[in-house]
Amino acid sequence: MPHYEFFCKGCQKTFSKILTIARHDKEKIACPQCGSKNVEQRWSAFSALTSKKSA
């Protein structure tokens, strides 16, 4: 599942959530600190695990 990062404009805290794409599109995200729904999604780093291949 995708990992999303958000910034709360109410309490100025950054938090992350793991959501399905469908849930991300339908749900109004609330800050876990203050409960405000005045949040904006932030860009987050992408990482992937790969196997090491020999030549």
Residue frames as a rotation matrix with the C-alpha (Angstrom) as fourth column:
MET 1
0.575 0.818 0.000 0.00
0.818 -0.575 0.000 0.00
0.000 0.000 -1.000 0.00
PRO 2
0.045 -0.549 0.835 1.17
0.459 -0.731 -0.505 3.52
0.887 0.406 0.219 -0.72
HIS 3
-0.074 -0.224 -0.972 2.63
0.967 -0.255 -0.015 5.65
-0.245 -0.941 0.236 2.06
TYR 4
0.289 0.267 0.919 1.41
0.564 -0.823 0.062 9.29
0.774 0.501 -0.388 2.04
GLU 5
-0.576 -0.480 -0.662 2.81
0.814 -0.412 -0.410 12.26
-0.076 -0.775 0.628 3.96
PHE 6
0.367 0.778 0.509 0.66
0.680 -0.598 0.424 15.18
0.635 0.190 -0.749 5.06
PHE 7
-0.851 -0.524 -0.024 1.16
0.422 -0.656 -0.626 18.57
0.313 -0.543 0.780 6.72
CYS 8
0.139 0.914 -0.382 -1.49
0.988 -0.100 0.120 19.94
0.071 -0.394 -0.916 9.09
LYS 9
-0.341 -0.197 0.919 -2.08
0.342 -0.937 -0.074 23.66
0.876 0.289 0.386 8.66
GLY 10
0.696 0.687 0.212 -3.88
0.001 -0.295 0.955 23.75
0.718 -0.664 -0.206 12.03
CYS 11
0.944 -0.327 0.042 -1.10
-0.022 0.066 0.998 22.53
-0.329 -0.943 0.055 14.36
GLN 12
0.532 -0.761 -0.372 1.86
-0.840 -0.417 -0.348 22.71
0.109 0.497 -0.861 11.93
LYS 13
-0.022 -0.506 0.862 2.69
-0.509 0.748 0.426 18.99
-0.861 -0.429 -0.274 12.34
THR 14
-0.217 -0.117 -0.969 3.75
-0.920 0.355 0.164 16.51
0.325 0.928 -0.185 9.66
PHE 15
-0.080 0.216 0.973 2.31
-0.549 0.805 -0.224 13.01
-0.832 -0.552 0.054 9.72
SER 16
-0.728 -0.189 -0.659 2.13
-0.670 0.403 0.624 9.99
0.148 0.895 -0.420 7.46
LYS 17
0.179 0.820 0.543 -0.57
-0.659 0.510 -0.553 7.47
-0.730 -0.259 0.632 6.61
ILE 18
-0.949 -0.306 0.079 -0.59
-0.165 0.694 0.701 4.20
-0.270 0.652 -0.709 4.74
LEU 19
-0.024 0.994 -0.111 -3.72
-0.477 -0.109 -0.872 4.14
-0.879 0.032 0.476 2.57
THR 20
-0.176 0.095 0.980 -5.08
0.785 0.614 0.081 2.23
-0.594 0.784 -0.183 -0.38
ILE 21
-0.965 -0.174 0.198 -5.40
0.262 -0.703 0.661 4.36
0.024 0.689 0.724 -3.50
ALA 22
-0.229 0.962 0.152 -9.21
0.528 -0.009 0.849 4.07
0.818 0.275 -0.505 -3.33
ARG 23
0.374 0.338 -0.864 -9.27
0.927 -0.166 0.336 5.22
-0.030 -0.926 -0.375 0.31
HIS 24
-0.583 -0.671 -0.458 -6.89
0.609 -0.734 0.300 8.10
-0.537 -0.103 0.837 -0.47
ASP 25
-0.877 0.247 0.412 -9.21
0.248 -0.501 0.829 9.32
0.411 0.829 0.379 -3.23
LYS 26
0.011 0.999 -0.036 -12.44
0.454 0.028 0.890 9.07
0.891 -0.026 -0.454 -1.18
GLU 27
0.367 0.147 -0.919 -11.41
0.921 0.080 0.380 9.92
0.129 -0.986 -0.106 2.38
LYS 28
0.591 -0.209 0.779 -10.95
-0.179 -0.976 -0.126 13.39
0.786 -0.065 -0.614 3.84
ILE 29
-0.018 -0.732 -0.681 -7.75
0.662 0.502 -0.557 12.98
0.750 -0.461 0.475 5.89
ALA 30
0.877 0.286 0.386 -7.73
-0.115 -0.656 0.746 14.33
0.466 -0.699 -0.543 9.45
CYS 31
-0.115 -0.950 0.291 -4.66
-0.551 -0.183 -0.814 15.21
0.827 -0.254 -0.502 11.53
PRO 32
0.209 0.173 -0.963 -4.04
0.511 0.820 0.258 12.61
0.834 -0.546 0.083 14.25
GLN 33
-0.765 -0.569 -0.303 -2.69
0.566 -0.368 -0.738 15.35
0.309 -0.736 0.603 16.59
CYS 34
-0.903 0.365 -0.227 -5.47
-0.181 -0.803 -0.567 17.95
-0.390 -0.471 0.791 16.53
GLY 35
-0.274 0.840 0.467 -8.22
0.592 0.531 -0.607 16.40
-0.758 0.110 -0.643 14.36
SER 36
0.009 0.237 -0.971 -8.15
-0.479 -0.852 -0.212 19.21
-0.878 0.467 0.106 11.80
LYS 37
0.412 0.160 0.897 -9.05
0.647 0.642 -0.412 18.34
-0.642 0.750 0.161 8.21
ASN 38
0.941 -0.199 -0.272 -7.10
-0.313 -0.814 -0.488 21.36
-0.125 0.545 -0.829 6.96
VAL 39
0.214 -0.876 0.433 -4.19
0.026 0.448 0.893 19.24
-0.976 -0.180 0.119 5.71
GLU 40
0.636 -0.099 -0.765 -2.14
-0.766 -0.201 -0.611 19.19
-0.093 0.975 -0.203 2.53
GLN 41
0.897 -0.342 0.279 -0.37
0.355 0.935 0.005 16.25
-0.263 0.095 0.960 0.98
ARG 42
0.414 -0.853 -0.316 3.41
-0.710 -0.520 0.475 16.54
-0.570 0.028 -0.821 0.79
TRP 43
0.552 -0.368 -0.748 5.80
-0.547 0.517 -0.658 14.89
0.629 0.773 0.084 -1.60
SER 44
0.635 -0.372 0.677 7.54
-0.521 0.442 0.731 11.92
-0.571 -0.816 0.087 -0.07
ALA 45
-0.372 -0.874 -0.314 10.55
-0.887 0.234 0.398 9.87
-0.274 0.426 -0.862 -1.04
PHE 46
0.776 0.539 -0.327 10.08
-0.620 0.746 -0.242 6.70
0.113 0.390 0.914 -3.03
SER 47
-0.332 -0.895 0.297 12.05
-0.891 0.401 0.211 3.59
-0.308 -0.194 -0.931 -2.26
ALA 48
0.740 0.502 -0.448 12.11
-0.627 0.756 -0.189 0.09
0.244 0.420 0.874 -3.68
LEU 49
0.176 -0.659 0.731 13.85
-0.511 0.574 0.640 -3.09
-0.842 -0.486 -0.236 -2.69
THR 50
0.667 -0.034 -0.745 15.74
-0.699 0.319 -0.640 -4.83
0.259 0.947 0.189 -5.45
SER 51
0.855 -0.422 0.302 17.83
0.227 0.827 0.514 -7.92
-0.467 -0.371 0.803 -5.59
LYS 52
0.173 -0.884 -0.435 21.52
-0.717 -0.416 0.559 -7.73
-0.675 0.216 -0.706 -6.31
LYS 53
0.973 0.179 0.146 22.29
-0.020 0.695 -0.719 -9.38
-0.230 0.697 0.679 -9.65
SER 54
0.074 -0.994 0.084 25.70
0.009 0.085 0.996 -10.70
-0.997 -0.073 0.015 -10.61
ALA 55
0.349 -0.004 -0.937 27.14
-0.846 -0.432 -0.313 -10.09
-0.404 0.902 -0.154 -14.08
